[in-house]
């Protein structure tokens, strides 16, 4: 005989649930107060972070400039000595006492300027194989005809409702 299931009660949520309209108005006002306080704290944090970032960026700037300058100088020297450094082109990496120098080819890339004219030229030259046609389901049209869409297996139209609390706020005028 299977053991009996013991039913347990779930504890009530410890939420401040308003008991009337006045309490609901008060709760919305409190939410607005807390949102504004959080925004003030966030603004203070951002001010401090901005000052810190500026200080460290100023401190790091000469190092970045030195790295760029030294790298460009090394590139010129390495280009002049590439044959020796790569053993006549046998390697793409040269190992020196303090580090590596290497040359790497990036994958080829295609850039297109004036896409409409390029498409037109490809069509007139009979090179349609270089033109991609993309097929996809039109969600906009399905939403426009939901009674038809719901009859098609694999398509479901759903809608959710969000609960939003938006306290009223008044902006202070800025002095120019």
C-alpha positions as CSV (number, residue, x, y, z in Angstrom):
1,X,0.0,0.0,0.0
2,X,1.5,3.4,-1.0
3,X,2.2,5.8,1.8
4,X,-0.4,8.6,2.2
5,X,0.5,12.0,0.8
6,X,0.8,14.6,3.5
7,X,-0.7,17.9,2.4
8,X,1.3,21.0,3.5
9,X,0.2,24.6,3.4
10,X,2.3,27.1,1.6
11,X,3.2,30.1,3.7
12,X,1.6,33.3,2.7
13,X,3.9,35.7,0.8
14,X,5.3,38.5,2.9
15,X,4.3,41.2,0.5
16,X,3.0,44.6,1.4
17,X,-0.5,44.2,-0.2
18,X,-2.6,47.4,-0.1
19,X,-6.0,46.8,1.5
20,X,-7.8,49.7,-0.2
21,X,-7.5,52.4,-2.8
22,X,-5.8,54.9,-0.5
23,X,-3.1,52.4,0.4
24,X,-2.6,51.6,-3.3
25,X,-2.1,55.3,-4.0
26,X,0.4,55.4,-1.1
27,X,2.3,52.3,-2.4
28,X,2.6,53.9,-5.9
29,X,4.0,57.1,-4.3
30,X,6.5,55.0,-2.3
31,X,7.6,53.2,-5.5
32,X,8.2,56.6,-7.1
33,X,10.2,57.7,-4.1
34,X,12.4,54.6,-4.2
35,X,12.9,54.9,-7.9
36,X,14.1,58.5,-7.6
37,X,16.5,57.6,-4.7
38,X,17.9,54.7,-6.8
39,X,18.4,57.1,-9.7
40,X,20.2,59.6,-7.4
41,X,22.5,56.8,-6.2
42,X,23.1,55.6,-9.7
43,X,23.9,59.2,-10.9
44,X,26.4,59.5,-8.0
45,X,28.0,56.2,-8.9
46,X,28.3,57.3,-12.6
47,X,29.9,60.6,-11.6
48,X,32.5,58.8,-9.5
49,X,33.1,56.2,-12.2
50,X,33.5,58.9,-14.9
51,X,36.1,60.7,-12.8
52,X,38.0,57.4,-12.1
53,X,37.9,56.4,-15.8
54,X,39.2,59.8,-16.9
55,X,42.1,59.7,-14.3
56,X,43.1,56.2,-15.4
57,X,42.7,56.9,-19.1
58,X,45.0,60.0,-18.7
59,X,47.5,57.9,-16.8
60,X,47.5,55.1,-19.5
61,X,47.6,57.5,-22.5
62,X,51.4,57.9,-22.7
63,X,51.8,54.1,-22.4
64,X,49.4,53.5,-25.3
65,X,51.2,56.1,-27.5
66,X,54.6,54.4,-26.6
67,X,53.2,51.0,-27.6
68,X,51.9,52.3,-30.9
69,X,55.2,54.0,-31.7
70,X,57.3,51.0,-30.7
71,X,55.1,48.6,-32.7
72,X,55.3,50.8,-35.8
73,X,59.1,51.0,-35.5
74,X,59.3,47.2,-35.0
75,X,57.1,46.7,-38.1
76,X,59.5,48.7,-40.2
77,X,62.5,46.9,-38.9
78,X,60.9,43.5,-39.2
79,X,59.8,44.2,-42.8
80,X,63.4,45.1,-43.7
81,X,64.7,41.9,-42.1
82,X,61.7,39.6,-42.8
83,X,63.7,37.1,-45.0
84,X,66.2,36.5,-42.2
85,X,63.6,36.5,-39.4
86,X,61.4,33.9,-41.2
87,X,64.3,31.8,-42.5
88,X,63.6,32.7,-46.1
89,X,59.8,32.6,-45.7
90,X,59.7,29.1,-44.0
91,X,58.0,30.4,-40.9
92,X,55.5,33.2,-40.2
93,X,56.8,33.8,-36.7
94,X,60.2,35.0,-35.4
95,X,61.2,34.3,-31.9
96,X,63.4,36.9,-30.2
97,X,64.7,37.0,-26.7
98,X,61.9,39.2,-25.4
99,X,59.0,38.0,-27.5
100,X,57.5,37.0,-30.8
101,X,57.0,38.8,-34.1
102,X,54.5,37.2,-36.5
103,X,52.8,37.9,-39.8
104,X,49.2,36.6,-40.2
105,X,47.0,36.9,-43.3
106,X,43.4,37.7,-42.4
107,X,40.6,35.8,-44.1
108,X,39.5,37.4,-47.4
109,X,36.6,39.8,-47.1
110,X,34.2,41.3,-49.6
111,X,33.2,44.9,-49.5
112,X,30.3,46.2,-51.7
113,X,29.7,49.8,-52.5
114,X,26.4,50.7,-54.2
115,X,24.7,47.4,-53.6
116,X,21.8,48.2,-55.9
117,X,24.0,48.8,-58.9
118,X,26.1,45.7,-58.1
119,X,22.9,43.6,-58.1
120,X,21.9,45.1,-61.4
121,X,25.3,44.4,-63.0
122,X,25.2,40.8,-61.7
123,X,21.8,40.2,-63.2
124,X,22.8,41.8,-66.6
125,X,26.0,39.7,-66.7
126,X,24.0,36.5,-66.0
127,X,25.8,36.0,-62.7
128,X,22.6,35.4,-60.6
129,X,24.4,32.7,-58.7
130,X,26.0,35.5,-56.6
131,X,22.6,36.8,-55.6
132,X,21.1,35.4,-52.4
133,X,17.3,35.1,-52.0
134,X,16.1,34.7,-48.5
135,X,12.8,33.0,-47.7
136,X,11.3,33.4,-44.3
137,X,7.9,33.4,-42.7
138,X,6.2,36.9,-42.5
139,X,5.2,37.3,-38.9
140,X,3.5,40.6,-39.7
141,X,1.2,39.0,-42.2
142,X,0.4,36.1,-39.8
143,X,-0.6,38.7,-37.1
144,X,-2.8,40.5,-39.6
145,X,-4.7,37.2,-40.3
146,X,-4.7,35.3,-36.9
147,X,-7.6,33.1,-37.8
148,X,-5.7,31.6,-40.8
149,X,-2.4,31.5,-38.9
150,X,-3.8,29.5,-36.0
151,X,-4.9,26.7,-38.4
152,X,-1.3,26.1,-39.4
153,X,0.6,23.5,-37.4
154,X,3.7,25.0,-35.8
155,X,2.4,28.5,-35.5
156,X,1.0,29.9,-32.3
157,X,0.0,33.5,-31.7
158,X,0.4,34.5,-28.0
159,X,-0.1,37.7,-26.1
160,X,1.0,38.5,-22.6
161,X,-0.1,41.2,-20.2
162,X,2.5,43.1,-18.2
163,X,1.6,44.9,-14.9
164,X,3.2,48.3,-14.9
165,X,3.5,50.8,-12.0
166,X,4.4,54.3,-13.2
167,X,4.5,57.0,-10.5
168,X,3.9,60.5,-11.6
169,X,6.9,62.8,-11.8
170,X,7.4,66.5,-12.5
171,X,10.6,67.7,-13.9
172,X,12.3,70.8,-12.6
173,X,13.0,73.6,-15.1
174,X,16.6,74.0,-16.0
175,X,18.2,77.5,-15.6
176,X,20.0,78.5,-18.8
